[in-house]
Amino acid sequence: MGHENMQARSGHSSAVSGPRVMLYSHDTFGLGHIRRTRSIANSIVGSGSDISVLIISGSPHAGSFNLGQGVDFVHIPSVLKSKSGGYGSASLHMDIREIVALRQTIILEAARIFKPDVFIADKEPTGFHSELLPTLDLLKTFGTRMVVGIRDVLDDPETVRSEWQSRGAIRAVCDYYDDIFVYGLEKFYRPLDGVLLPADVQSRITYTGYLRRSVPSGPAVIRYPKLTKGPFILVTTGGGGDGAGLIDLVLAAYEAEKTMPLPAVIVCGPYLSRSQSQEFAARVDRLRNVDMIAFDPMIERLMSRASAIVAMGGYNTFCEILSFDKPALIVPRSYPRKEQSIRAQRASELGLVRQICETGNPDLDLEQMRVELQALAERPRPSSVKLENLLEGLPRVTAELLPTLVQPRSATMGASGIRNA
């Protein structure tokens, strides 16, 4: 940010810029949070040429994705969850308390200088290890409109209630947040039904619909396999950190059935371990109708080309299945969260996707996968199910924020964050 612009925002000049939106994405695992945040940011700047959006993200891949004009990001030190359930630094040799203190300071200072008119926290009202609380206090003095945005499914009701109570999320939404956006449909699932929220907080919940995805502009950033020139099934595991089981099952089905109607292209994801990736690559080399790539930050391109999709059922992939109207087979994980299995079950009940629940019996699981893959491309598309406002999430979010963006608080605010007379 240039020196003159900083002076203007610090109250040393009467000049002001356009409205500003800050989005927070804690990103402790996978790609889901940053991909959802990126979609919202790009949609917001698309509604006005003078809007600036700053993303605060802990994802090491935040810079890999296509960001619209007017969007930038600040990377905070990444954290990872261990198998024991604890957290540690992803890269730095620092204690987790030091990492949280560093993240907290960066977020607070960014908010102090940026002075957003709107603040949107993704999923966690208090942030990772309550790191947002000082920033929320500051933004309250600014008069910033504060929103917490959550996906259609968080977990089972009992787990969500326990987590929101233990993390102080209920108090946070009562004390700080003006709105709760649920990026889904109320008739699909109500993610906060297990949480005892006061009536006035319940009235702040808006179901926006799912976030429609589109094919990114510009050239592809990777070379696609030759199999993508014709009809193919796309197999994606999102970030890939927990996707080895699905990839293994798909490969086993293609190894067992040499005459599959369509070839498969597997996207492993950046978090799949190197040893697993090497093992899968060796198996793929022995199959003429399967190919594999590691990671595509513009995976929407492959989604739009594919004849059908096999996935685990994370939120972003589900949005893409709906947006590109693809027959899909979901094989969800149910640990450590039930989110994917709940989403897959509801989507299957409504006829939006097909679902396989792994039985633990390798022979039975393999047979289910083989049968589903053979018929997948001929299954009904999601559009065969008529659900009103299914994919209206992005325009709905923008419309809800429009009153604040049209007359931003910063235009009448001085250096302290208090409105000028």
Wavefront OBJ file of the C-alpha trace (Angstrom):
o trace
v 0.000 0.000 0.000
v 1.507 3.366 -1.054
v 2.515 6.049 1.494
v -0.001 8.601 0.199
v -2.847 6.099 0.337
v -1.942 5.153 3.907
v -2.029 8.827 4.881
v -5.496 9.175 3.407
v -6.806 6.212 5.383
v -5.083 7.413 8.571
v -7.013 10.652 8.663
v -4.229 12.975 7.402
v -6.177 13.701 4.225
v -9.834 14.107 3.374
v -9.449 11.750 0.426
v -11.144 8.373 0.705
v -11.212 5.314 -1.509
v -14.044 2.932 -2.269
v -15.614 0.455 0.151
v -13.431 -2.191 1.727
v -14.212 -5.756 2.704
v -11.995 -8.024 4.804
v -12.460 -11.794 4.731
v -10.893 -14.124 7.279
v -10.175 -17.773 6.475
v -8.360 -19.695 9.210
v -7.436 -22.654 6.924
v -6.049 -25.296 9.220
v -6.547 -28.126 6.727
v -7.366 -28.621 3.082
v -8.486 -26.112 0.460
v -12.159 -25.686 1.320
v -12.036 -22.467 3.309
v -9.755 -20.503 0.990
v -11.615 -21.660 -2.130
v -14.972 -20.584 -0.656
v -13.491 -17.280 0.486
v -11.924 -16.663 -2.934
v -15.289 -17.177 -4.663
v -17.020 -14.699 -2.366
v -14.227 -12.139 -2.755
v -14.289 -12.322 -6.553
v -18.065 -11.938 -6.565
v -17.963 -8.881 -4.309
v -15.404 -6.992 -6.400
v -17.388 -7.905 -9.491
v -20.293 -5.827 -8.165
v -18.348 -2.547 -8.167
v -15.114 -1.314 -9.721
v -13.988 0.630 -6.641
v -14.386 -2.154 -4.056
v -11.262 -3.550 -2.394
v -11.249 -6.975 -0.738
v -8.457 -8.176 1.539
v -8.325 -11.882 2.406
v -6.590 -12.990 5.603
v -5.663 -16.625 5.128
v -3.593 -19.326 6.750
v -3.572 -21.444 3.592
v -0.147 -22.036 2.029
v -1.965 -22.205 -1.321
v -3.797 -18.868 -1.068
v -1.669 -17.380 -3.849
v -2.333 -20.275 -6.224
v -5.895 -19.296 -7.007
v -7.295 -16.821 -9.493
v -8.078 -13.594 -7.624
v -10.154 -10.855 -9.235
v -9.045 -7.261 -9.759
v -9.371 -5.522 -6.405
v -8.636 -8.658 -4.342
v -5.418 -9.341 -2.473
v -4.442 -11.450 0.496
v -2.309 -11.421 3.621
v -0.862 -14.786 4.586
v -0.710 -15.629 8.284
v 1.522 -18.513 9.477
v -0.032 -21.856 8.602
v -0.991 -24.434 11.203
v -1.668 -28.141 10.914
v -3.657 -30.579 13.023
v -1.780 -33.672 14.212
v -3.208 -37.180 14.430
v -3.498 -36.701 18.211
v -5.843 -33.763 17.651
v -3.422 -31.009 18.671
v -2.183 -28.174 16.467
v 1.305 -27.052 15.545
v 3.085 -24.811 13.100
v 3.130 -26.048 9.515
v 6.520 -24.497 8.756
v 8.009 -22.437 11.573
v 9.847 -23.967 14.520
v 7.678 -22.168 17.045
v 5.340 -23.130 19.850
v 1.634 -23.023 18.911
v 1.083 -20.234 21.460
v 3.675 -18.121 19.691
v 2.132 -18.931 16.310
v -1.320 -17.867 17.512
v 0.112 -14.659 18.992
v 1.842 -13.890 15.689
v -1.282 -14.605 13.641
v -3.388 -12.523 16.018
v -1.043 -9.549 15.735
v -0.939 -9.680 11.934
v -4.745 -9.859 11.684
v -5.222 -6.991 14.127
v -2.702 -4.716 12.422
v -4.146 -5.468 8.983
v -7.611 -4.540 10.242
v -6.324 -1.368 11.913
v -4.763 -0.089 8.679
v -7.308 -1.473 6.200
v -10.369 -0.317 8.199
v -12.927 -2.563 6.488
v -16.521 -1.524 6.037
v -17.520 -5.195 6.062
v -15.780 -8.095 7.803
v -16.664 -11.713 6.976
v -15.304 -14.587 9.072
v -15.448 -18.014 7.481
v -16.963 -20.662 9.784
v -15.206 -19.724 13.052
v -16.802 -16.718 14.838
v -13.837 -16.339 17.214
v -11.177 -17.581 14.798
v -8.525 -20.220 15.328
v -7.787 -20.448 19.075
v -9.821 -17.225 19.585
v -7.311 -15.212 17.562
v -10.045 -12.947 16.154
v -11.268 -11.504 19.459
v -8.942 -8.451 19.579
v -9.792 -7.676 15.951
v -13.528 -8.000 16.614
v -13.189 -5.521 19.493
v -11.393 -3.083 17.191
v -13.864 -3.468 14.340
v -16.737 -2.849 16.737
v -15.283 0.599 17.499
v -15.016 1.231 13.755
v -18.687 0.434 13.206
v -17.744 -2.307 10.745
v -20.570 -4.570 9.658
v -19.545 -8.029 10.837
v -20.709 -11.271 9.259
v -19.937 -14.900 10.009
v -20.418 -17.147 6.987
v -20.837 -20.893 7.394
v -21.246 -23.758 4.959
v -24.449 -25.754 4.614
v -23.280 -28.489 7.018
v -20.804 -28.129 9.888
v -21.179 -31.448 11.721
v -23.844 -33.329 13.630
v -25.936 -31.099 15.946
v -24.411 -32.371 19.197
v -20.839 -31.735 18.039
v -21.661 -28.249 16.739
v -23.386 -27.332 20.004
v -20.430 -28.549 22.067
v -17.857 -26.758 19.919
v -19.727 -23.462 19.790
v -20.142 -23.502 23.553
v -16.525 -24.399 24.328
v -15.055 -21.907 21.836
v -17.183 -18.965 22.906
v -18.832 -18.807 19.495
v -22.330 -18.232 20.885
v -21.190 -15.219 22.911
v -19.246 -13.929 19.901
v -22.228 -13.995 17.531
v -24.343 -12.304 20.193
v -21.798 -9.591 20.992
v -20.161 -8.858 17.649
v -21.885 -10.174 14.536
v -24.648 -8.413 12.647
v -25.374 -11.310 10.294
v -24.973 -15.070 9.928
v -24.868 -16.205 6.300
v -25.458 -19.909 5.653
v -24.144 -20.775 2.188
v -26.860 -23.299 1.449
v -30.624 -23.892 1.451
v -32.722 -24.139 4.593
v -34.681 -27.038 3.095
v -31.405 -28.900 2.494
v -29.979 -28.598 6.018
v -30.019 -26.260 9.039
v -26.449 -26.352 10.393
v -27.120 -24.430 13.616
v -30.220 -26.280 14.797
v -28.214 -27.867 17.604
v -27.016 -24.502 18.949
v -29.126 -22.664 21.535
v -29.119 -19.178 20.017
v -31.273 -16.317 21.326
v -34.251 -15.392 19.152
v -32.696 -12.112 18.034
v -29.598 -13.971 16.831
v -31.734 -16.573 15.057
v -33.352 -13.710 13.167
v -29.935 -12.694 11.799
v -29.518 -15.989 9.893
v -29.819 -15.737 6.106
v -29.779 -18.833 3.883
v -28.132 -17.562 0.729
v -28.180 -20.643 -1.478
v -25.053 -22.404 -2.729
v -22.146 -20.496 -4.248
v -22.206 -20.906 -8.021
v -18.848 -21.634 -9.661
v -17.706 -20.729 -13.159
v -14.748 -21.530 -15.392
v -11.848 -19.152 -14.597
v -10.710 -16.776 -17.310
v -7.210 -16.903 -18.740
v -5.068 -19.832 -19.866
v -4.789 -23.123 -18.024
v -1.862 -23.287 -15.618
v -1.130 -26.989 -16.110
v -1.058 -29.386 -19.053
v -4.071 -31.679 -19.047
v -3.821 -35.396 -19.870
v -4.801 -36.552 -23.365
v -7.758 -38.397 -21.876
v -9.454 -35.030 -21.240
v -9.872 -34.466 -24.987
v -12.794 -36.918 -24.969
v -15.471 -37.927 -22.450
v -14.012 -38.830 -19.039
v -14.857 -39.210 -15.362
v -13.114 -36.736 -13.066
v -12.037 -38.094 -9.680
v -11.198 -35.385 -7.160
v -10.403 -35.493 -3.461
v -10.163 -31.748 -2.813
v -6.997 -31.053 -0.865
v -6.201 -34.756 -0.906
v -4.956 -35.089 2.640
v -7.670 -37.630 3.425
v -8.416 -38.795 -0.098
v -6.165 -41.832 -0.472
v -8.981 -44.272 0.278
v -11.167 -42.954 -2.527
v -8.331 -42.963 -5.072
v -7.386 -46.506 -4.085
v -10.970 -47.689 -4.527
v -11.349 -46.084 -7.963
v -8.055 -47.538 -9.153
v -9.047 -50.972 -7.863
v -12.308 -50.753 -9.844
v -10.454 -49.883 -13.065
v -7.938 -52.670 -12.395
v -10.784 -55.157 -11.926
v -12.889 -53.950 -14.869
v -10.803 -53.417 -18.009
v -13.761 -52.286 -20.134
v -15.071 -49.302 -18.212
v -17.278 -47.155 -20.486
v -15.296 -43.989 -19.728
v -11.675 -43.342 -18.729
v -10.848 -41.577 -15.467
v -8.668 -38.578 -14.659
v -7.639 -38.372 -11.008
v -6.673 -35.105 -9.296
v -4.808 -36.109 -6.144
v -4.674 -32.739 -4.363
v -1.632 -30.984 -2.882
v -1.918 -32.627 0.536
v -1.721 -36.252 -0.606
v 1.492 -37.705 0.777
v 4.411 -38.220 -1.585
v 4.599 -41.950 -0.866
v 0.902 -42.456 -1.635
v 1.171 -40.329 -4.767
v 4.094 -42.418 -6.016
v 2.247 -45.652 -5.312
v -0.841 -44.452 -7.194
v 1.255 -43.170 -10.101
v 2.795 -46.621 -10.516
v -0.665 -48.196 -10.675
v -1.915 -45.576 -13.125
v 1.036 -46.301 -15.423
v -0.283 -49.842 -15.812
v -3.775 -48.670 -16.846
v -4.438 -47.404 -20.356
v -7.689 -45.644 -19.411
v -6.646 -43.774 -16.260
v -4.400 -40.740 -15.830
v -3.461 -38.611 -12.861
v -2.400 -35.042 -12.043
v -1.264 -33.664 -8.709
v -3.093 -30.347 -8.369
v -5.034 -27.896 -10.490
v -5.831 -24.495 -8.929
v -8.328 -23.988 -11.771
v -10.044 -27.326 -11.359
v -13.312 -25.745 -12.518
v -11.978 -26.211 -16.068
v -11.808 -29.971 -15.633
v -15.158 -29.989 -13.845
v -16.813 -28.298 -16.819
v -15.222 -30.750 -19.298
v -15.942 -33.933 -17.360
v -18.833 -36.238 -18.195
v -19.268 -37.165 -14.528
v -17.545 -36.642 -11.178
v -16.454 -38.896 -8.334
v -15.646 -37.040 -5.119
v -15.679 -37.130 -1.336
v -18.394 -34.542 -0.904
v -16.699 -31.447 0.501
v -18.620 -28.183 0.232
v -16.705 -26.666 -2.692
v -16.826 -29.805 -4.800
v -20.548 -30.084 -4.136
v -21.014 -26.490 -5.340
v -19.079 -27.355 -8.515
v -21.131 -30.485 -9.139
v -24.291 -28.382 -8.913
v -22.866 -25.468 -10.921
v -21.622 -27.569 -13.834
v -24.615 -29.913 -13.570
v -22.645 -33.161 -13.559
v -23.808 -36.659 -12.592
v -21.830 -37.384 -9.454
v -20.904 -40.201 -7.124
v -20.019 -39.170 -3.564
v -17.944 -41.373 -1.245
v -17.850 -39.302 1.946
v -15.605 -39.585 4.943
v -17.267 -39.589 8.369
v -14.169 -38.933 10.493
v -13.107 -36.673 12.135
v -16.277 -34.811 11.075
v -19.630 -36.102 9.868
v -20.023 -33.094 7.564
v -19.432 -34.953 4.297
v -21.583 -37.932 5.201
v -24.485 -35.671 6.259
v -24.223 -33.655 3.030
v -23.976 -36.781 0.877
v -26.956 -38.377 2.604
v -29.170 -35.303 2.126
v -28.046 -34.820 -1.482
v -28.710 -38.480 -2.222
v -32.161 -38.328 -0.609
v -33.027 -35.350 -2.804
v -31.712 -37.085 -5.948
v -28.892 -34.607 -6.574
v -26.093 -37.211 -6.433
v -25.387 -40.908 -5.982
v -23.738 -42.038 -2.751
v -21.581 -44.955 -1.623
v -20.952 -45.500 2.072
v -17.862 -47.624 2.583
v -18.767 -50.819 4.411
v -15.309 -51.872 5.520
v -15.654 -54.986 3.361
v -13.134 -54.497 0.507
v -14.898 -56.895 -1.871
v -18.314 -55.262 -1.352
v -16.923 -51.718 -1.586
v -15.086 -52.591 -4.795
v -18.185 -54.118 -6.372
v -20.271 -51.054 -5.479
v -17.679 -48.751 -7.029
v -17.375 -50.870 -10.182
v -21.140 -50.870 -10.732
v -21.505 -47.147 -10.072
v -18.631 -46.169 -12.370
v -20.095 -48.186 -15.229
v -23.418 -46.342 -15.058
v -22.353 -42.953 -13.700
v -22.310 -40.848 -16.873
v -25.907 -41.894 -17.649
v -27.259 -40.959 -14.219
v -29.615 -37.944 -13.920
v -28.027 -34.536 -13.597
v -28.636 -32.371 -10.505
v -30.787 -30.005 -12.592
v -33.391 -32.768 -12.851
v -34.258 -31.863 -9.242
v -36.015 -28.506 -9.039
v -34.875 -26.569 -5.978
v -35.630 -22.844 -5.921
v -32.654 -20.475 -5.521
v -30.270 -23.436 -5.329
v -27.249 -21.563 -6.720
v -28.057 -17.958 -5.818
v -25.512 -17.683 -2.998
v -23.056 -15.222 -4.544
v -25.588 -12.646 -5.781
v -27.522 -12.999 -2.520
v -24.410 -12.299 -0.423
v -23.608 -9.245 -2.552
v -27.203 -7.999 -2.377
v -27.252 -8.384 1.413
v -24.036 -6.353 1.712
v -24.966 -3.756 -0.903
v -26.403 -1.133 1.497
v -23.078 -1.066 3.358
v -21.000 -1.083 0.178
v -22.989 1.724 -1.465
v -22.386 4.090 1.458
v -19.250 2.791 3.165
v -18.626 3.729 6.767
v -15.035 4.727 5.887
v -16.257 7.711 3.883
v -17.327 9.440 7.098
v -14.717 8.005 9.470
v -11.591 9.605 10.885
v -8.317 8.087 12.021
v -9.689 6.639 15.251
v -12.525 4.856 13.494
v -15.088 7.340 14.848
v -17.389 8.993 12.380
v -16.555 12.588 11.461
v -19.250 15.167 12.050
l 1 2 3 4 5 6 7 8 9 10 11 12 13 14 15 16 17 18 19 20 21 22 23 24 25 26 27 28 29 30 31 32 33 34 35 36 37 38 39 40 41 42 43 44 45 46 47 48 49 50 51 52 53 54 55 56 57 58 59 60 61 62 63 64 65 66 67 68 69 70 71 72 73 74 75 76 77 78 79 80 81 82 83 84 85 86 87 88 89 90 91 92 93 94 95 96 97 98 99 100 101 102 103 104 105 106 107 108 109 110 111 112 113 114 115 116 117 118 119 120 121 122 123 124 125 126 127 128 129 130 131 132 133 134 135 136 137 138 139 140 141 142 143 144 145 146 147 148 149 150 151 152 153 154 155 156 157 158 159 160 161 162 163 164 165 166 167 168 169 170 171 172 173 174 175 176 177 178 179 180 181 182 183 184 185 186 187 188 189 190 191 192 193 194 195 196 197 198 199 200 201 202 203 204 205 206 207 208 209 210 211 212 213 214 215 216 217 218 219 220 221 222 223 224 225 226 227 228 229 230 231 232 233 234 235 236 237 238 239 240 241 242 243 244 245 246 247 248 249 250 251 252 253 254 255 256 257 258 259 260 261 262 263 264 265 266 267 268 269 270 271 272 273 274 275 276 277 278 279 280 281 282 283 284 285 286 287 288 289 290 291 292 293 294 295 296 297 298 299 300 301 302 303 304 305 306 307 308 309 310 311 312 313 314 315 316 317 318 319 320 321 322 323 324 325 326 327 328 329 330 331 332 333 334 335 336 337 338 339 340 341 342 343 344 345 346 347 348 349 350 351 352 353 354 355 356 357 358 359 360 361 362 363 364 365 366 367 368 369 370 371 372 373 374 375 376 377 378 379 380 381 382 383 384 385 386 387 388 389 390 391 392 393 394 395 396 397 398 399 400 401 402 403 404 405 406 407 408 409 410 411 412 413 414 415 416 417 418 419 420 421
